[in-house]
Amino acid sequence: MEGNDRTIAGFTMVGHASFHVYEMTIPLFVVVWLDVFDVSPAVLGTIVAVGYGLVGVGAIPSGVLADRYGSKRLVIASMLGMAGGFVLVALSPTEWLLALALVVWGAAASLYHPAGLSLITRSASRRGTVLAYHGVAGNLGIALGPLVAVVLLTVFEWRTVALLLTVPALAGVAFATRLEFEETDFDAERSSVDAREALSRFLDQSKLLFVPGFLAVFTIAMLAGTYYRGLFTFLPEVLADLPVFGAVVVGDLTLDSSQYAFAGLLLVGAAGQYLGGRLSDSSSPERVIAVTFVALVAVTLVFPFVAGAGLAATAAIGALLGFFVFMEAPVHQALIGKYAPAEIHGLSFGYTYLGVFGIGAAGSSIAGVAITVGGTQLLFAVLAVFPAVGLVLAGYLLWR
């Protein structure tokens, strides 16, 4: 990568890792909060869902802001806001103030993806390669964040851990503010329009996206988000029930080996993210995503029959699952950059991540019903439907 691409990669990698550290550590706190705040799982689940839901709901305003004001200040504001939200989490004396803290976190977190990804697709000359590095950073945050949190929770009280988790984001802000890069297709004059003109511009720009090619890519991303949320809501439980995993005693600590297997699966996903991004540069992203969906359907259908058939088989099928789940993400991001006009990439990612994180949140409910009715085999059979439909849409993109 040349200099500007390298700087953009470093800037967005910090923001992406920060987002996923918080996203994946919140569930670890849920177990603690159920005791601390003496609330039912239904109440606490609703509180957490509001915070997560804002990540999707806020995506479109974030995309509009990225197109009008540029991405750098939004990414920095996102990291500051997420850290601030966790400071409020640590200080929350009641469940209602905890809800407010998670609202602050969710609103700040919603700024990241439309701003960060539109910066890459507009300004990087090798967007697929930069998306690859961006994805790797996200996977490191997904895998290492919960691991660090688990270790910290064995040593410190949960409020202290929440405060300690603000340190990486604040360090990221300090690093990001020092970086200088060229941000393409940003016109400062767009920031001076009044509210009526802004609404008119928003509607006109939205019409540019409602065309068959972009709608197909949007649906692919939404299907991927639904699969992602459904899979990762219940995969830790699925792994914990496998006989190949058990408790491991290290000194005075008793560790659940399935949690470390889950973290390992997420780390393998970093390799998938990297390869998906690189292939998007060297080959047709439509063809790459079609091949990825074929592999993902196969691995998803086979997983419940192979997992548990010995440690080696379980590790292998888990690694393949993690690899192909995350390989898809940078490819659909590259497709969004290809099928949306450059001047509204922020808005295009806003709509996309409304689908990925907002509508995609339904994956948790769908997966919950499937595993309740038919267990693990039905869960993975239902999950396989999403990449199968995505494969049909990828075929349409190849054909058109």
Buried (B, 14 or more C-beta within 10 A) or exposed (E): BEEBBBBBBBBBBBBBBBBBBBBBBBBBBEEBBBEBBEBEEEBBBEBBBBBBBBBBBBBBBBBBBBBBBBBBBBBBBBBBBBBBBBBBBBEBEEBEBBBBBBBBBBBBBBBBBBBBBBBBBBBBEBBBBBBBBBBBBBBBBBBBBBBBBBEBBEEEEBBEBBBBBBEBBBBBBEEBEEEEBEBBBBEEEBEEEEEEEBEEBBEEBBEBBEEEBBBBBBBBBBBBBBBBBBBBBBBBEBBBEBEBBEEEEEEEEEBBBBBBBBBBBBBBBBBBBBBBBBBBBEEBBBBBBBBBBBBBBBBBBBBBEBBBEEBEBBBEBBBBBBBBBBBBBBBBBBBBBBBBEEBBBBBBBBBBBBBBBBBBBBBBEBBBEBBEEEEBBBBBBBBBBBBBBBBEBBBBBEEE
